[in-house]
Amino acid sequence: MKHSLILHPFLFGLFLVVNLLSSNIGEVDFVDAVPVTAMILVMVFVILCICQLLLRDIYRAGIITSGLLVFIFSPYQVLLTMRRWLSNLNGEAVQLNPLPVYAALIFAIALYVYFFAKKATGVRQLTPILNMMSVCWVGIPLFTIATAKMSERIDWPGIHKQHQAELLTSKTTPTPPTPDIYYIIMDRYAGPGTLKTTYSFDNRRFLQYLESKGFYVATKSAANYPSTGHSLASSLNLQYIGYLEKSIGRESINWIPIHGLLQNHKVQQFLKSKGYKYIHLGSWWGPTHDNKLADENVYFTSLSEMFFALYGTTAFQPVSAALGVLDIRYEHWRGNRRQFGDLTRKVDASGPKFVFAHFLLPHDPYVFSRDGEYLPVRQVNKQPPEVSYVDQLVYTNRMLQKTIDTLLSRSKQPPIIILQADEGPYPRRYDNDNQNFDWRKATDAELNQKMKILNSFYLPGVDARALYPTISPVNAFRLVFNLYFKTNLPLLPDESFVFEQRRRPYSLLNVTSKLNNK
């Protein structure tokens, strides 16, 4: 009988990556998928070799390997489907005990392995059928990706022209030494009004601390956009990004142009032209993990966001999480603690320097107690998410105070510090279906929760009257460059936009009038 190649385990492994890409079309760069794909294919090869050594039958080994892959990567999907179904039925997010699901799957895979290892006949004839099925598995998401890519008509020259439309020019070169500039982004740090009304937390003590140090706190500030990508693309390029709609299309689902604006942005272009060193302190989120144009990149994990996204779906994750290995929650806890230290250590780097630091705090996952201790997920699930958010924010405040004290005390000359959030926290209703949540139907309270943010400035030698309570991130560097580098950039109207759905990032809607000024 003609021998059949054992392709289906490898094709199924490839399907796992391709399916993840198709579910996140436009948000993930294909280059990021290469190392993850290589790791999965190596894992498949190792499992296949072990099964072959034990069974002495490559066809049985192949079928069992494919079955084991289903078990390894199915628990999360089963739990997610059940959670969504129950959440929709209940009207709010529901937590599930995973143990019964795992027990049922372990029993099923045990029967599967026993049957194909001992009982099944005709496994050689089954192999070409499985090969053909696996080709279809891979082909469907590949077709989805190809169709989406072919339908995209992006006017890259138009984007580039708009991006470079307003040139940054300097009338005079500031006399050295020039002040170091720290741009510190605290992800989803809510404004004082939101904290009081939605979270029953008075943040006055921290805001008073900032003011006592000489910060101006823009108490009525709102984000320009409801996502990190939009917000940072806007603030780092000193302009709104609504022009992308014309070049890319209102119906596009491609986030890559937005993320691209986080790399070659105008702030680093301008400051590097003035002799500044660009130090980038990245998060585990892909678009700010590192910057190819930075003079120095510092990040707390070399593993990509895509790796954690895929690994978090496996049956290994709960076991490794219990051991504190390859757990996104523990990495979030460990990495953010280290990142504060990385930031303070950059005070001693030779200047002048521009330091960009993106902290995924008080952004979930909620892993910090108020004292900074690690919180296991079972403990977090026992309390409302609003309580967990405030606990993480209290710890964030404490670490920010230590960091700011160090930056101010150890800098050779007073630095410029912009401490702001890119967006506020999401309302509860968003958690049930974040991809399809329609921001056009969001209540005014939900919009205020999402858009009102922390925004504060330490600008040595500058009259506080140059600032105002509603200043938004898009004007942050316009103001700084005008004050310290003698540019003549007009301040833009402080406006807030949301997209209809996360899947349509260019369908922008102005909601400024719906935000209160409390």
ChimeraX attribute file (.defattr): number of C-alpha atoms within 10 A of each C-alpha:
attribute: neighborCount
match mode: 1-to-1
recipient: residues
	/A:1	5
	/A:2	6
	/A:3	10
	/A:4	13
	/A:5	12
	/A:6	19
	/A:7	17
	/A:8	23
	/A:9	27
	/A:10	22
	/A:11	23
	/A:12	27
	/A:13	24
	/A:14	21
	/A:15	22
	/A:16	19
	/A:17	21
	/A:18	23
	/A:19	19
	/A:20	16
	/A:21	21
	/A:22	19
	/A:23	14
	/A:24	16
	/A:25	21
	/A:26	20
	/A:27	19
	/A:28	21
	/A:29	17
	/A:30	11
	/A:31	8
	/A:32	14
	/A:33	17
	/A:34	11
	/A:35	13
	/A:36	20
	/A:37	18
	/A:38	13
	/A:39	13
	/A:40	18
	/A:41	17
	/A:42	14
	/A:43	15
	/A:44	22
	/A:45	16
	/A:46	13
	/A:47	20
	/A:48	24
	/A:49	17
	/A:50	13
	/A:51	21
	/A:52	18
	/A:53	12
	/A:54	11
	/A:55	14
	/A:56	12
	/A:57	14
	/A:58	18
	/A:59	24
	/A:60	24
	/A:61	26
	/A:62	28
	/A:63	24
	/A:64	24
	/A:65	26
	/A:66	23
	/A:67	17
	/A:68	19
	/A:69	21
	/A:70	19
	/A:71	18
	/A:72	19
	/A:73	19
	/A:74	17
	/A:75	20
	/A:76	19
	/A:77	12
	/A:78	15
	/A:79	18
	/A:80	15
	/A:81	11
	/A:82	15
	/A:83	17
	/A:84	18
	/A:85	15
	/A:86	16
	/A:87	17
	/A:88	14
	/A:89	11
	/A:90	10
	/A:91	11
	/A:92	15
	/A:93	19
	/A:94	16
	/A:95	15
	/A:96	14
	/A:97	9
	/A:98	13
	/A:99	9
	/A:100	10
	/A:101	14
	/A:102	18
	/A:103	10
	/A:104	12
	/A:105	19
	/A:106	16
	/A:107	10
	/A:108	12
	/A:109	17
	/A:110	12
	/A:111	12
	/A:112	16
	/A:113	18
	/A:114	12
	/A:115	13
	/A:116	17
	/A:117	19
	/A:118	10
	/A:119	8
	/A:120	11
	/A:121	12
	/A:122	9
	/A:123	17
	/A:124	19
	/A:125	14
	/A:126	14
	/A:127	21
	/A:128	17
	/A:129	12
	/A:130	20
	/A:131	20
	/A:132	13
	/A:133	15
	/A:134	21
	/A:135	17
	/A:136	15
	/A:137	19
	/A:138	19
	/A:139	16
	/A:140	15
	/A:141	20
	/A:142	17
	/A:143	12
	/A:144	16
	/A:145	19
	/A:146	13
	/A:147	11
	/A:148	16
	/A:149	14
	/A:150	8
	/A:151	9
	/A:152	14
	/A:153	11
	/A:154	17
	/A:155	14
	/A:156	13
	/A:157	10
	/A:158	15
	/A:159	19
	/A:160	12
	/A:161	11
	/A:162	14
	/A:163	20
	/A:164	13
	/A:165	10
	/A:166	13
	/A:167	10
	/A:168	16
	/A:169	13
	/A:170	15
	/A:171	9
	/A:172	10
	/A:173	11
	/A:174	13
	/A:175	7
	/A:176	8
	/A:177	10
	/A:178	20
	/A:179	22
	/A:180	22
	/A:181	23
	/A:182	21
	/A:183	20
	/A:184	20
	/A:185	23
	/A:186	26
	/A:187	23
	/A:188	30
	/A:189	27
	/A:190	32
	/A:191	29
	/A:192	21
	/A:193	22
	/A:194	24
	/A:195	20
	/A:196	14
	/A:197	12
	/A:198	15
	/A:199	17
	/A:200	13
	/A:201	16
	/A:202	14
	/A:203	18
	/A:204	11
	/A:205	10
	/A:206	15
	/A:207	18
	/A:208	13
	/A:209	13
	/A:210	20
	/A:211	15
	/A:212	10
	/A:213	13
	/A:214	14
	/A:215	21
	/A:216	21
	/A:217	23
	/A:218	20
	/A:219	21
	/A:220	21
	/A:221	27
	/A:222	34
	/A:223	34
	/A:224	29
	/A:225	30
	/A:226	25
	/A:227	21
	/A:228	23
	/A:229	22
	/A:230	26
	/A:231	24
	/A:232	25
	/A:233	26
	/A:234	24
	/A:235	25
	/A:236	23
	/A:237	25
	/A:238	25
	/A:239	20
	/A:240	22
	/A:241	22
	/A:242	15
	/A:243	15
	/A:244	22
	/A:245	17
	/A:246	13
	/A:247	17
	/A:248	20
	/A:249	19
	/A:250	15
	/A:251	13
	/A:252	19
	/A:253	22
	/A:254	23
	/A:255	21
	/A:256	15
	/A:257	17
	/A:258	22
	/A:259	22
	/A:260	13
	/A:261	21
	/A:262	22
	/A:263	18
	/A:264	17
	/A:265	20
	/A:266	24
	/A:267	19
	/A:268	22
	/A:269	15
	/A:270	16
	/A:271	18
	/A:272	17
	/A:273	10
	/A:274	15
	/A:275	13
	/A:276	22
	/A:277	21
	/A:278	24
	/A:279	24
	/A:280	25
	/A:281	26
	/A:282	23
	/A:283	23
	/A:284	25
	/A:285	15
	/A:286	17
	/A:287	22
	/A:288	22
	/A:289	21
	/A:290	22
	/A:291	19
	/A:292	10
	/A:293	15
	/A:294	20
	/A:295	13
	/A:296	14
	/A:297	16
	/A:298	18
	/A:299	19
	/A:300	19
	/A:301	15
	/A:302	9
	/A:303	14
	/A:304	16
	/A:305	19
	/A:306	21
	/A:307	18
	/A:308	17
	/A:309	12
	/A:310	15
	/A:311	18
	/A:312	18
	/A:313	19
	/A:314	19
	/A:315	20
	/A:316	14
	/A:317	21
	/A:318	16
	/A:319	13
	/A:320	12
	/A:321	18
	/A:322	12
	/A:323	11
	/A:324	14
	/A:325	13
	/A:326	20
	/A:327	19
	/A:328	21
	/A:329	20
	/A:330	21
	/A:331	19
	/A:332	25
	/A:333	20
	/A:334	15
	/A:335	20
	/A:336	21
	/A:337	16
	/A:338	13
	/A:339	20
	/A:340	18
	/A:341	14
	/A:342	16
	/A:343	22
	/A:344	16
	/A:345	14
	/A:346	16
	/A:347	21
	/A:348	11
	/A:349	11
	/A:350	10
	/A:351	18
	/A:352	20
	/A:353	23
	/A:354	22
	/A:355	24
	/A:356	22
	/A:357	24
	/A:358	24
	/A:359	26
	/A:360	20
	/A:361	24
	/A:362	27
	/A:363	20
	/A:364	17
	/A:365	18
	/A:366	25
	/A:367	26
	/A:368	28
	/A:369	18
	/A:370	17
	/A:371	12
	/A:372	17
	/A:373	11
	/A:374	16
	/A:375	16
	/A:376	15
	/A:377	13
	/A:378	9
	/A:379	10
	/A:380	17
	/A:381	14
	/A:382	10
	/A:383	10
	/A:384	9
	/A:385	15
	/A:386	15
	/A:387	15
	/A:388	24
	/A:389	24
	/A:390	21
	/A:391	19
	/A:392	22
	/A:393	24
	/A:394	21
	/A:395	18
	/A:396	23
	/A:397	19
	/A:398	14
	/A:399	16
	/A:400	18
	/A:401	15
	/A:402	13
	/A:403	17
	/A:404	17
	/A:405	13
	/A:406	15
	/A:407	23
	/A:408	17
	/A:409	12
	/A:410	15
	/A:411	15
	/A:412	14
	/A:413	13
	/A:414	18
	/A:415	21
	/A:416	21
	/A:417	22
	/A:418	23
	/A:419	21
	/A:420	27
	/A:421	31
	/A:422	31
	/A:423	31
	/A:424	29
	/A:425	24
	/A:426	18
	/A:427	16
	/A:428	12
	/A:429	14
	/A:430	17
	/A:431	14
	/A:432	18
	/A:433	13
	/A:434	13
	/A:435	12
	/A:436	13
	/A:437	17
	/A:438	15
	/A:439	20
	/A:440	15
	/A:441	10
	/A:442	15
	/A:443	12
	/A:444	14
	/A:445	16
	/A:446	20
	/A:447	24
	/A:448	28
	/A:449	26
	/A:450	25
	/A:451	31
	/A:452	34
	/A:453	33
	/A:454	27
	/A:455	30
	/A:456	25
	/A:457	22
	/A:458	23
	/A:459	23
	/A:460	16
	/A:461	9
	/A:462	12
	/A:463	8
	/A:464	14
	/A:465	7
	/A:466	9
	/A:467	17
	/A:468	14
	/A:469	15
	/A:470	17
	/A:471	24
	/A:472	26
	/A:473	29
	/A:474	26
	/A:475	22
	/A:476	21
	/A:477	20
	/A:478	23
	/A:479	21
	/A:480	19
	/A:481	19
	/A:482	15
	/A:483	15
	/A:484	18
	/A:485	19
	/A:486	16
	/A:487	17
	/A:488	15
	/A:489	18
	/A:490	10
	/A:491	16
	/A:492	14
	/A:493	12
	/A:494	16
	/A:495	21
	/A:496	23
	/A:497	21
	/A:498	26
	/A:499	20
	/A:500	19
	/A:501	18
	/A:502	19
	/A:503	21
	/A:504	18
	/A:505	23
	/A:506	27
	/A:507	20
	/A:508	20
	/A:509	15
	/A:510	14
	/A:511	19
	/A:512	18
	/A:513	10
	/A:514	13
	/A:515	19
	/A:516	14
	/A:517	14
	/A:518	12
